[in-house]
Amino acid sequence: MAPTFTKDLFTAEALRDPFPLYREIRDLGPVVKLEDPDVYALARFEDVQRALRTPEILVSGRGVGFNDISNSRPPTIINSDGERHRRVRAPMAKQIMPAELKQHRAQLRECIAAQIALVRDGGWVDGVRAVAQHLPLTAISHMVGLPEAGRDNMLRWASAAFNVVGPRLDNLATDLAVMAEARQYMLDVDPADLGQGSWAAYLFEAAQAGKLSLEEARGALSGFIIPSLDTTIYAQGNLLYNLGAHRDQWDALKRNPDLIGNAVVESVRHSAVVRWFSRVAAKDYAVGEVIVPEGARVMLMYGSANRDERRYAEPDRFDVTRSATDQLGWGTGPHMCAGMHLAKMEMEVLLEVLVEQVDWIEVGAPTIGVSQGLYGYDALPLRLH
């Protein structure tokens, strides 16, 4: 029988500082029964990794959230399985693989270089608004190719999409209204208004060629937008804070810019943005000596797995020399984050420019968000010297 964990992971206090609770759950065993929500939780690295690579048993098609309303939404890339998932993901995947993205790297680098030049030596700014938001919004504008109308609302849409998966329904009506607005925008997009050769245009071309239905193309469009914003913005904010709060790690990066790739992946490990998603056991699923019964909902705790001392030495320490390429902040298996390579490239070019233009990064106390799905900063006092 799985041990029971009675503390609430979804209070504002717990969402702002989840890491001690993660450790408590890991120490209880490989699988733990939560009282509220009523789910089995996997919090250790090895168990979360194996679960993510077992999509035929732990399925996404019955929803990936923790409330019935969220889990009854129409299927998208994130909450579909098997052939449907592969078919909808395939046109997206082609656009956001490293070889395809390489052609955009210089443009993104030039864009963030201009922004950093404006911000540095200018006193305190909000690092989230002034820096972390800049590249993700630029990428949406130029690469996805959407018309101007609606762009100003995309951050609201992304925030609601990740918050609505949680079990606390206090803001559910507001979040659902925002998501309905986003869905209507996707339904109203006219292919004639899309940038020529853009990612969005490619989806509609795939629909015309019969590779996708028009409904699937519009659903995949949201897959380009929603996961590309809040997750990457939070990841960049976390990266800025980690380098500002750990001067020795910034100095190591300045001395050896070859560590930039390491620093990006290590920050995603250390401060995983995606807290958790859920799956449903399509049949009995063994975790150690415990059987998760068929039909049970399972919480996969990405942020906890990335701090598992069974996998990483001193996991609470941010270390740019650590090789954490197997970290689970972007998931693994068939549902690995489709935008991972874009997010990684954006963070790398940000660091390249910072290393060139900035001597040191100073940060103040951040405002930690209380999204039920994501971990990161809503505001970050920042000075670039």
Summary of the structure (lengths in Angstrom):
residues: 385
radius of gyration: 20.3
end to end distance: 55.1
largest distance: 58.3
contacts: 1316
relative contact order: 0.19
helix: 53%
strand: 11%
